[in-house]
């Protein structure tokens, strides 16, 4: 399983840098929406795996 970095409140410029780093380090970057702040990490990761 590939590691996942959950991000929130990240500007577009920083998100682009994170994307490049994630490719290099083989880490998946997943933005967390404001609506999902109350969710547990497990439920967010489950949603990702369903995609």
PDB file of N, H, CA, C and O in Angstrom:
ATOM      1  N   UNK A   1       0.845  -1.181   0.000  1.00  0.00           N
ATOM      2  CA  UNK A   1       0.000   0.000   0.000  1.00  0.00           C
ATOM      3  C   UNK A   1       0.888   1.241   0.000  1.00  0.00           C
ATOM      4  O   UNK A   1       1.909   1.296   0.685  1.00  0.00           O
ATOM      5  N   UNK A   2       0.479   2.216  -0.771  1.00  0.00           N
ATOM      6  H   UNK A   2      -0.350   2.171  -1.327  1.00  0.00           H
ATOM      7  CA  UNK A   2       1.226   3.464  -0.895  1.00  0.00           C
ATOM      8  C   UNK A   2       0.868   4.407   0.252  1.00  0.00           C
ATOM      9  O   UNK A   2      -0.310   4.547   0.582  1.00  0.00           O
ATOM     10  N   UNK A   3       1.865   5.058   0.870  1.00  0.00           N
ATOM     11  H   UNK A   3       2.822   4.944   0.603  1.00  0.00           H
ATOM     12  CA  UNK A   3       1.571   6.030   1.933  1.00  0.00           C
ATOM     13  C   UNK A   3       0.738   7.187   1.399  1.00  0.00           C
ATOM     14  O   UNK A   3       0.841   7.551   0.228  1.00  0.00           O
ATOM     15  N   UNK A   4      -0.094   7.766   2.276  1.00  0.00           N
ATOM     16  H   UNK A   4      -0.177   7.470   3.228  1.00  0.00           H
ATOM     17  CA  UNK A   4      -0.973   8.870   1.889  1.00  0.00           C
ATOM     18  C   UNK A   4      -0.700  10.062   2.796  1.00  0.00           C
ATOM     19  O   UNK A   4      -0.635   9.925   4.018  1.00  0.00           O
ATOM     20  N   UNK A   5      -0.541  11.230   2.188  1.00  0.00           N
ATOM     21  H   UNK A   5      -0.594  11.342   1.196  1.00  0.00           H
ATOM     22  CA  UNK A   5      -0.387  12.477   2.922  1.00  0.00           C
ATOM     23  C   UNK A   5      -1.693  13.247   2.786  1.00  0.00           C
ATOM     24  O   UNK A   5      -2.045  13.685   1.691  1.00  0.00           O
ATOM     25  N   UNK A   6      -2.410  13.415   3.886  1.00  0.00           N
ATOM     26  H   UNK A   6      -2.124  13.059   4.776  1.00  0.00           H
ATOM     27  CA  UNK A   6      -3.662  14.177   3.880  1.00  0.00           C
ATOM     28  C   UNK A   6      -3.317  15.652   4.070  1.00  0.00           C
ATOM     29  O   UNK A   6      -2.617  16.020   5.014  1.00  0.00           O
ATOM     30  N   UNK A   7      -3.813  16.486   3.167  1.00  0.00           N
ATOM     31  H   UNK A   7      -4.381  16.188   2.400  1.00  0.00           H
ATOM     32  CA  UNK A   7      -3.510  17.918   3.237  1.00  0.00           C
ATOM     33  C   UNK A   7      -4.797  18.722   3.378  1.00  0.00           C
ATOM     34  O   UNK A   7      -5.859  18.301   2.919  1.00  0.00           O
ATOM     35  N   UNK A   8      -4.690  19.866   4.010  1.00  0.00           N
ATOM     36  H   UNK A   8      -3.827  20.208   4.383  1.00  0.00           H
ATOM     37  CA  UNK A   8      -5.817  20.787   4.104  1.00  0.00           C
ATOM     38  C   UNK A   8      -5.284  22.204   4.160  1.00  0.00           C
ATOM     39  O   UNK A   8      -4.195  22.456   4.676  1.00  0.00           O
ATOM     40  N   UNK A   9      -6.064  23.122   3.625  1.00  0.00           N
ATOM     41  H   UNK A   9      -6.949  22.918   3.206  1.00  0.00           H
ATOM     42  CA  UNK A   9      -5.718  24.540   3.639  1.00  0.00           C
ATOM     43  C   UNK A   9      -4.346  24.786   3.005  1.00  0.00           C
ATOM     44  O   UNK A   9      -3.509  25.485   3.576  1.00  0.00           O
ATOM     45  N   UNK A  10      -4.122  24.206   1.818  1.00  0.00           N
ATOM     46  H   UNK A  10      -4.802  23.638   1.354  1.00  0.00           H
ATOM     47  CA  UNK A  10      -2.850  24.347   1.115  1.00  0.00           C
ATOM     48  C   UNK A  10      -3.087  25.185  -0.144  1.00  0.00           C
ATOM     49  O   UNK A  10      -4.012  24.926  -0.915  1.00  0.00           O
ATOM     50  N   UNK A  11      -2.244  26.181  -0.332  1.00  0.00           N
ATOM     51  H   UNK A  11      -1.493  26.392   0.294  1.00  0.00           H
ATOM     52  CA  UNK A  11      -2.373  27.022  -1.531  1.00  0.00           C
ATOM     53  C   UNK A  11      -2.047  26.209  -2.780  1.00  0.00           C
ATOM     54  O   UNK A  11      -1.443  25.139  -2.700  1.00  0.00           O
ATOM     55  N   UNK A  12      -2.449  26.725  -3.921  1.00  0.00           N
ATOM     56  H   UNK A  12      -2.939  27.594  -3.986  1.00  0.00           H
ATOM     57  CA  UNK A  12      -2.227  26.010  -5.180  1.00  0.00           C
ATOM     58  C   UNK A  12      -0.738  25.855  -5.473  1.00  0.00           C
ATOM     59  O   UNK A  12      -0.312  24.818  -5.980  1.00  0.00           O
ATOM     60  N   UNK A  13       0.055  26.878  -5.157  1.00  0.00           N
ATOM     61  H   UNK A  13      -0.292  27.721  -4.745  1.00  0.00           H
ATOM     62  CA  UNK A  13       1.497  26.809  -5.400  1.00  0.00           C
ATOM     63  C   UNK A  13       2.147  25.712  -4.549  1.00  0.00           C
ATOM     64  O   UNK A  13       2.980  24.944  -5.031  1.00  0.00           O
ATOM     65  N   UNK A  14       1.752  25.657  -3.288  1.00  0.00           N
ATOM     66  H   UNK A  14       1.075  26.281  -2.896  1.00  0.00           H
ATOM     67  CA  UNK A  14       2.303  24.621  -2.406  1.00  0.00           C
ATOM     68  C   UNK A  14       1.796  23.242  -2.799  1.00  0.00           C
ATOM     69  O   UNK A  14       2.519  22.253  -2.675  1.00  0.00           O
ATOM     70  N   UNK A  15       0.567  23.173  -3.269  1.00  0.00           N
ATOM     71  H   UNK A  15      -0.020  23.977  -3.371  1.00  0.00           H
ATOM     72  CA  UNK A  15       0.012  21.889  -3.703  1.00  0.00           C
ATOM     73  C   UNK A  15       0.794  21.348  -4.896  1.00  0.00           C
ATOM     74  O   UNK A  15       1.029  20.143  -4.990  1.00  0.00           O
ATOM     75  N   UNK A  16       1.195  22.226  -5.801  1.00  0.00           N
ATOM     76  H   UNK A  16       1.004  23.205  -5.724  1.00  0.00           H
ATOM     77  CA  UNK A  16       1.990  21.798  -6.952  1.00  0.00           C
ATOM     78  C   UNK A  16       3.353  21.275  -6.517  1.00  0.00           C
ATOM     79  O   UNK A  16       3.836  20.281  -7.058  1.00  0.00           O
ATOM     80  N   UNK A  17       3.976  21.934  -5.545  1.00  0.00           N
ATOM     81  H   UNK A  17       3.583  22.742  -5.105  1.00  0.00           H
ATOM     82  CA  UNK A  17       5.262  21.464  -5.028  1.00  0.00           C
ATOM     83  C   UNK A  17       5.099  20.110  -4.337  1.00  0.00           C
ATOM     84  O   UNK A  17       5.922  19.209  -4.501  1.00  0.00           O
ATOM     85  N   UNK A  18       4.024  19.987  -3.564  1.00  0.00           N
ATOM     86  H   UNK A  18       3.356  20.719  -3.431  1.00  0.00           H
ATOM     87  CA  UNK A  18       3.764  18.705  -2.899  1.00  0.00           C
ATOM     88  C   UNK A  18       3.551  17.585  -3.902  1.00  0.00           C
ATOM     89  O   UNK A  18       3.993  16.457  -3.686  1.00  0.00           O
ATOM     90  N   UNK A  19       2.885  17.892  -4.981  1.00  0.00           N
ATOM     91  H   UNK A  19       2.526  18.809  -5.157  1.00  0.00           H
ATOM     92  CA  UNK A  19       2.646  16.889  -6.014  1.00  0.00           C
ATOM     93  C   UNK A  19       3.959  16.387  -6.609  1.00  0.00           C
ATOM     94  O   UNK A  19       4.144  15.183  -6.792  1.00  0.00           O
ATOM     95  N   UNK A  20       4.868  17.313  -6.909  1.00  0.00           N
ATOM     96  H   UNK A  20       4.717  18.290  -6.760  1.00  0.00           H
ATOM     97  CA  UNK A  20       6.168  16.916  -7.451  1.00  0.00           C
ATOM     98  C   UNK A  20       6.953  16.069  -6.446  1.00  0.00           C
ATOM     99  O   UNK A  20       7.551  15.057  -6.812  1.00  0.00           O
ATOM    100  N   UNK A  21       6.949  16.487  -5.189  1.00  0.00           N
ATOM    101  H   UNK A  21       6.463  17.310  -4.891  1.00  0.00           H
ATOM    102  CA  UNK A  21       7.653  15.718  -4.158  1.00  0.00           C
ATOM    103  C   UNK A  21       7.017  14.352  -3.948  1.00  0.00           C
ATOM    104  O   UNK A  21       7.715  13.365  -3.717  1.00  0.00           O
ATOM    105  N   UNK A  22       5.705  14.298  -4.028  1.00  0.00           N
ATOM    106  H   UNK A  22       5.138  15.100  -4.216  1.00  0.00           H
ATOM    107  CA  UNK A  22       5.017  13.027  -3.808  1.00  0.00           C
ATOM    108  C   UNK A  22       5.350  12.017  -4.900  1.00  0.00           C
ATOM    109  O   UNK A  22       5.440  10.818  -4.635  1.00  0.00           O
ATOM    110  N   UNK A  23       5.533  12.497  -6.122  1.00  0.00           N
ATOM    111  H   UNK A  23       5.460  13.471  -6.338  1.00  0.00           H
ATOM    112  CA  UNK A  23       5.926  11.599  -7.205  1.00  0.00           C
ATOM    113  C   UNK A  23       7.322  11.056  -6.945  1.00  0.00           C
ATOM    114  O   UNK A  23       7.574   9.865  -7.126  1.00  0.00           O
ATOM    115  N   UNK A  24       8.225  11.929  -6.522  1.00  0.00           N
ATOM    116  H   UNK A  24       8.019  12.897  -6.375  1.00  0.00           H
ATOM    117  CA  UNK A  24       9.606  11.523  -6.256  1.00  0.00           C
ATOM    118  C   UNK A  24       9.679  10.510  -5.110  1.00  0.00           C
ATOM    119  O   UNK A  24      10.394   9.512  -5.204  1.00  0.00           O
ATOM    120  N   UNK A  25       8.942  10.769  -4.037  1.00  0.00           N
ATOM    121  H   UNK A  25       8.362  11.580  -3.961  1.00  0.00           H
ATOM    122  CA  UNK A  25       8.984   9.906  -2.854  1.00  0.00           C
ATOM    123  C   UNK A  25       7.921   8.803  -2.864  1.00  0.00           C
ATOM    124  O   UNK A  25       7.813   8.030  -1.913  1.00  0.00           O
ATOM    125  N   UNK A  26       7.147   8.738  -3.935  1.00  0.00           N
ATOM    126  H   UNK A  26       7.235   9.366  -4.708  1.00  0.00           H
ATOM    127  CA  UNK A  26       6.108   7.718  -4.090  1.00  0.00           C
ATOM    128  C   UNK A  26       5.099   7.747  -2.936  1.00  0.00           C
ATOM    129  O   UNK A  26       4.781   6.724  -2.329  1.00  0.00           O
ATOM    130  N   UNK A  27       4.612   8.952  -2.662  1.00  0.00           N
ATOM    131  H   UNK A  27       4.870   9.783  -3.155  1.00  0.00           H
ATOM    132  CA  UNK A  27       3.602   9.182  -1.633  1.00  0.00           C
ATOM    133  C   UNK A  27       2.382   9.768  -2.326  1.00  0.00           C
ATOM    134  O   UNK A  27       2.513  10.624  -3.201  1.00  0.00           O
ATOM    135  N   UNK A  28       1.215   9.319  -1.943  1.00  0.00           N
ATOM    136  H   UNK A  28       1.109   8.624  -1.232  1.00  0.00           H
ATOM    137  CA  UNK A  28      -0.020   9.845  -2.518  1.00  0.00           C
ATOM    138  C   UNK A  28      -0.485  11.052  -1.701  1.00  0.00           C
ATOM    139  O   UNK A  28      -0.524  10.990  -0.472  1.00  0.00           O
ATOM    140  N   UNK A  29      -0.835  12.136  -2.371  1.00  0.00           N
ATOM    141  H   UNK A  29      -0.804  12.186  -3.369  1.00  0.00           H
ATOM    142  CA  UNK A  29      -1.325  13.346  -1.711  1.00  0.00           C
ATOM    143  C   UNK A  29      -2.830  13.410  -1.902  1.00  0.00           C
ATOM    144  O   UNK A  29      -3.330  13.309  -3.022  1.00  0.00           O
ATOM    145  N   UNK A  30      -3.545  13.579  -0.803  1.00  0.00           N
ATOM    146  H   UNK A  30      -3.139  13.662   0.107  1.00  0.00           H
ATOM    147  CA  UNK A  30      -5.004  13.647  -0.860  1.00  0.00           C
ATOM    148  C   UNK A  30      -5.478  14.899  -0.129  1.00  0.00           C
ATOM    149  O   UNK A  30      -5.333  14.987   1.090  1.00  0.00           O
ATOM    150  N   UNK A  31      -6.043  15.871  -0.851  1.00  0.00           N
ATOM    151  H   UNK A  31      -6.161  15.800  -1.842  1.00  0.00           H
ATOM    152  CA  UNK A  31      -6.586  17.051  -0.170  1.00  0.00           C
ATOM    153  C   UNK A  31      -7.852  16.690   0.611  1.00  0.00           C
ATOM    154  O   UNK A  31      -8.667  15.886   0.158  1.00  0.00           O
ATOM    155  N   UNK A  32      -8.000  17.295   1.781  1.00  0.00           N
ATOM    156  H   UNK A  32      -7.338  17.948   2.149  1.00  0.00           H
ATOM    157  CA  UNK A  32      -9.184  17.097   2.614  1.00  0.00           C
ATOM    158  C   UNK A  32     -10.017  18.367   2.525  1.00  0.00           C
ATOM    159  O   UNK A  32      -9.533  19.462   2.812  1.00  0.00           O
ATOM    160  N   UNK A  33     -11.262  18.209   2.126  1.00  0.00           N
ATOM    161  H   UNK A  33     -11.655  17.319   1.893  1.00  0.00           H
ATOM    162  CA  UNK A  33     -12.158  19.351   1.978  1.00  0.00           C
ATOM    163  C   UNK A  33     -12.657  19.826   3.337  1.00  0.00           C
ATOM    164  O   UNK A  33     -12.649  19.071   4.309  1.00  0.00           O
ATOM    165  N   UNK A  34     -13.093  21.086   3.397  1.00  0.00           N
ATOM    166  H   UNK A  34     -13.099  21.700   2.607  1.00  0.00           H
ATOM    167  CA  UNK A  34     -13.621  21.641   4.649  1.00  0.00           C
ATOM    168  C   UNK A  34     -14.783  20.814   5.189  1.00  0.00           C
ATOM    169  O   UNK A  34     -14.937  20.662   6.401  1.00  0.00           O
ATOM    170  N   UNK A  35     -15.597  20.282   4.280  1.00  0.00           N
ATOM    171  H   UNK A  35     -15.472  20.406   3.296  1.00  0.00           H
ATOM    172  CA  UNK A  35     -16.751  19.484   4.689  1.00  0.00           C
ATOM    173  C   UNK A  35     -16.323  18.177   5.374  1.00  0.00           C
ATOM    174  O   UNK A  35     -17.114  17.566   6.093  1.00  0.00           O
ATOM    175  N   UNK A  36     -15.097  17.758   5.155  1.00  0.00           N
ATOM    176  H   UNK A  36     -14.454  18.254   4.571  1.00  0.00           H
ATOM    177  CA  UNK A  36     -14.607  16.489   5.695  1.00  0.00           C
ATOM    178  C   UNK A  36     -13.815  16.650   6.992  1.00  0.00           C
ATOM    179  O   UNK A  36     -13.323  15.660   7.533  1.00  0.00           O
ATOM    180  N   UNK A  37     -13.683  17.863   7.494  1.00  0.00           N
ATOM    181  H   UNK A  37     -14.083  18.667   7.054  1.00  0.00           H
ATOM    182  CA  UNK A  37     -12.881  18.093   8.695  1.00  0.00           C
ATOM    183  C   UNK A  37     -13.380  17.295   9.901  1.00  0.00           C
ATOM    184  O   UNK A  37     -12.575  16.900  10.745  1.00  0.00           O
ATOM    185  N   UNK A  38     -14.657  17.057   9.999  1.00  0.00           N
ATOM    186  H   UNK A  38     -15.311  17.378   9.313  1.00  0.00           H
ATOM    187  CA  UNK A  38     -15.217  16.328  11.132  1.00  0.00           C
ATOM    188  C   UNK A  38     -15.131  14.820  10.992  1.00  0.00           C
ATOM    189  O   UNK A  38     -15.448  14.096  11.936  1.00  0.00           O
ATOM    190  N   UNK A  39     -14.708  14.330   9.832  1.00  0.00           N
ATOM    191  H   UNK A  39     -14.451  14.918   9.065  1.00  0.00           H
ATOM    192  CA  UNK A  39     -14.632  12.886   9.599  1.00  0.00           C
ATOM    193  C   UNK A  39     -13.392  12.307  10.260  1.00  0.00           C
ATOM    194  O   UNK A  39     -12.418  13.019  10.503  1.00  0.00           O
ATOM    195  N   UNK A  40     -13.430  11.034  10.544  1.00  0.00           N
ATOM    196  H   UNK A  40     -14.221  10.456  10.347  1.00  0.00           H
ATOM    197  CA  UNK A  40     -12.247  10.358  11.064  1.00  0.00           C
ATOM    198  C   UNK A  40     -11.275  10.076   9.923  1.00  0.00           C
ATOM    199  O   UNK A  40     -11.669  10.038   8.758  1.00  0.00           O
ATOM    200  N   UNK A  41     -10.034   9.883  10.258  1.00  0.00           N
ATOM    201  H   UNK A  41      -9.714   9.914  11.205  1.00  0.00           H
ATOM    202  CA  UNK A  41      -9.026   9.569   9.242  1.00  0.00           C
ATOM    203  C   UNK A  41      -9.395   8.271   8.538  1.00  0.00           C
ATOM    204  O   UNK A  41      -9.223   8.147   7.326  1.00  0.00           O
ATOM    205  N   UNK A  42      -9.898   7.315   9.290  1.00  0.00           N
ATOM    206  H   UNK A  42     -10.038   7.416  10.275  1.00  0.00           H
ATOM    207  CA  UNK A  42     -10.279   6.022   8.708  1.00  0.00           C
ATOM    208  C   UNK A  42     -11.355   6.201   7.636  1.00  0.00           C
ATOM    209  O   UNK A  42     -11.283   5.572   6.580  1.00  0.00           O
ATOM    210  N   UNK A  43     -12.338   7.041   7.893  1.00  0.00           N
ATOM    211  H   UNK A  43     -12.396   7.551   8.751  1.00  0.00           H
ATOM    212  CA  UNK A  43     -13.401   7.223   6.905  1.00  0.00           C
ATOM    213  C   UNK A  43     -12.898   7.949   5.658  1.00  0.00           C
ATOM    214  O   UNK A  43     -13.355   7.666   4.550  1.00  0.00           O
ATOM    215  N   UNK A  44     -11.971   8.873   5.831  1.00  0.00           N
ATOM    216  H   UNK A  44     -11.600   9.103   6.731  1.00  0.00           H
ATOM    217  CA  UNK A  44     -11.393   9.569   4.679  1.00  0.00           C
ATOM    218  C   UNK A  44     -10.572   8.587   3.842  1.00  0.00           C
ATOM    219  O   UNK A  44     -10.660   8.592   2.614  1.00  0.00           O
ATOM    220  N   UNK A  45      -9.787   7.761   4.493  1.00  0.00           N
ATOM    221  H   UNK A  45      -9.715   7.757   5.491  1.00  0.00           H
ATOM    222  CA  UNK A  45      -8.969   6.780   3.772  1.00  0.00           C
ATOM    223  C   UNK A  45      -9.839   5.726   3.090  1.00  0.00           C
ATOM    224  O   UNK A  45      -9.496   5.260   2.004  1.00  0.00           O
ATOM    225  N   UNK A  46     -10.940   5.350   3.697  1.00  0.00           N
ATOM    226  H   UNK A  46     -11.219   5.729   4.580  1.00  0.00           H
ATOM    227  CA  UNK A  46     -11.860   4.410   3.057  1.00  0.00           C
ATOM    228  C   UNK A  46     -12.420   4.992   1.760  1.00  0.00           C
ATOM    229  O   UNK A  46     -12.525   4.301   0.747  1.00  0.00           O
ATOM    230  N   UNK A  47     -12.775   6.267   1.812  1.00  0.00           N
ATOM    231  H   UNK A  47     -12.690   6.828   2.636  1.00  0.00           H
ATOM    232  CA  UNK A  47     -13.308   6.946   0.640  1.00  0.00           C
ATOM    233  C   UNK A  47     -12.275   6.977  -0.488  1.00  0.00           C
ATOM    234  O   UNK A  47     -12.617   6.819  -1.660  1.00  0.00           O
ATOM    235  N   UNK A  48     -11.013   7.181  -0.123  1.00  0.00           N
ATOM    236  H   UNK A  48     -10.735   7.310   0.829  1.00  0.00           H
ATOM    237  CA  UNK A  48      -9.936   7.207  -1.112  1.00  0.00           C
ATOM    238  C   UNK A  48      -9.781   5.847  -1.764  1.00  0.00           C
ATOM    239  O   UNK A  48      -9.616   5.756  -2.980  1.00  0.00           O
ATOM    240  N   UNK A  49      -9.831   4.797  -0.973  1.00  0.00           N
ATOM    241  H   UNK A  49      -9.965   4.871   0.015  1.00  0.00           H
ATOM    242  CA  UNK A  49      -9.637   3.453  -1.492  1.00  0.00           C
ATOM    243  C   UNK A  49     -10.776   3.020  -2.410  1.00  0.00           C
ATOM    244  O   UNK A  49     -10.586   2.151  -3.261  1.00  0.00           O
ATOM    245  N   UNK A  50     -11.949   3.613  -2.250  1.00  0.00           N
ATOM    246  H   UNK A  50     -12.104   4.319  -1.559  1.00  0.00           H
ATOM    247  CA  UNK A  50     -13.100   3.260  -3.076  1.00  0.00           C
ATOM    248  C   UNK A  50     -12.968   3.846  -4.481  1.00  0.00           C
ATOM    249  O   UNK A  50     -13.634   3.372  -5.401  1.00  0.00           O
ATOM    250  N   UNK A  51     -12.131   4.858  -4.669  1.00  0.00           N
ATOM    251  H   UNK A  51     -11.590   5.243  -3.921  1.00  0.00           H
ATOM    252  CA  UNK A  51     -11.964   5.493  -5.978  1.00  0.00           C
ATOM    253  C   UNK A  51     -11.260   4.581  -6.941  1.00  0.00           C
ATOM    254  O   UNK A  51     -11.035   4.953  -8.092  1.00  0.00           O
TER     255      UNK A  51
END
